[in-house]
Amino acid sequence: MKYYAGLDIGGTVARMKIESAEGKVIGAFYGAGGTMNTDGFELCNEKYRKFILPVLEENHLKAEDCIRVCIAASGIDSKRQEEECVKSFTDMGFRQESIEVHNDCEIFLHMSSGPAIVLISGTGSIAFARGESGEITRCGGWGHVLSDEGSGFHMGMKVIKEAASHIDGRQDCPVLYKLFTEKSGLTTLDEINVFVNDRLMEKAEIASYSILAEKACIMGEEAGLKIIRECRDELFALVRDVYHKAGIHKYKGEKPVELWFWGSVLLNNKILGAELSQIIEREFPKIIIKIPELSALDTALELAKRYVLDGPSTGGKV
């Protein structure tokens, strides 16, 4: 059977949606994710294979029968990583000419026709922009050690540090501390130190503590609002920097510049999302903020089908 496939591969979860050439949705499937820039090629390749090959087998599909597969993958930060991703799929039997690869965050730029920006803050964070020339540029997203400012990981780390400072007598945040100990079971600085060092590369687990900042804020504690506003300002800086880097500040067109918000921090943390939107709209009146109607997975599938109908999509890399 001939088919199209879209993939959204994040650091934690991988998703795949398949549609037959006749337009029938065969299904959406989920597995373990991975990132090229953190996990490396060998581990990512193994994760991709363990997820994708059983899906094809269970649905009686062959890789070589895929008309077009669009892969929106976390950690595709260089030409080398694009090539490694393509190699992973050709090794599974997909035809090289059928493969289209994007960074999973960049893919939302293809929902806009003119200059546009995508800001994503989930477990990690990144900003992409496309200027009038069509060239795509980025700021941030270089992993949770070097970058990912304003992300769930960094917000989670701020929560943990505030709780640790409370124990150390350097901060007074009893509400945040109580929320943290209830979730983690950790009550001493030694326990927290061991926990953080053992799990520093477990980005999703650290990021899971980010929700405690909003909870503490709603319960009236200043420490929660402080953390949220620090992350808000870091995310604003990403938008500001990519706006100028892409030359959008020189844009003289009348059409608004669309800024797409995506990721659990931006969509679920209502305090951060609202305050960030207000600052962006005040500082950059050319920008209109939007939330994608399609998920990254559905966008990838639509791009796969669009490529065949219209040729390579704007900004396509492969």
NORDA-V758090 format. One record per backbone hydrogen bond with DSSP energy under -1.0 kcal/mol. NH is the residue of the N-H (numbers start at 1). CO is the residue of the C=O. If there is no record, write none. Layout:
nh = (NH;NH)
co = (CO;CO)
//
This chain:
nh = (3;4;5;6;7;8;9;10;14;15;16;17;18;19;20;21;23;26;27;29;31;33;34;36;39;44;45;46;47;48;49;50;51;52;53;55;56;57;58;59;60;61;65;66;67;69;70;71;72;73;74;76;77;82;83;84;85;86;87;88;89;90;91;93;94;98;99;100;102;104;107;108;109;110;111;112;116;117;118;119;120;121;122;126;127;128;129;130;131;134;137;139;147;151;152;153;155;156;157;158;159;160;161;162;163;164;165;166;167;168;169;170;171;177;178;179;180;181;182;183;184;185;192;193;194;195;196;197;198;199;202;203;206;207;208;209;210;212;213;215;216;217;218;219;220;221;225;226;227;228;229;230;231;232;233;234;235;236;237;238;239;240;241;242;243;244;245;246;247;248;250;251;257;259;260;261;262;265;266;267;268;269;270;273;274;275;276;277;278;279;280;281;282;283;284;287;288;290;299;300;301;302;303;304;305;306;307;308;309;310;311;316)
co = (65;19;68;17;70;15;72;13;31;8;29;6;27;4;24;2;20;18;18;16;14;12;10;74;35;40;41;42;43;44;45;46;47;48;49;51;52;53;54;55;57;56;62;63;3;98;5;100;7;102;9;73;75;78;79;80;81;82;83;84;85;86;87;90;89;95;96;69;71;73;103;105;106;107;108;109;130;258;128;260;126;262;124;120;139;118;137;116;135;131;129;127;143;148;122;123;151;152;153;154;155;156;157;158;159;160;161;162;163;164;166;165;165;173;174;175;176;177;178;179;180;181;188;189;190;191;192;193;194;195;199;201;202;203;204;206;207;209;210;211;212;213;214;215;217;216;221;222;223;224;225;226;227;228;229;230;231;232;233;234;235;236;237;238;239;240;241;242;244;243;247;248;286;288;117;290;119;121;121;263;264;265;268;269;270;271;272;273;274;275;276;277;278;279;280;284;257;259;295;296;297;298;299;300;301;302;303;304;305;306;307;313)
//
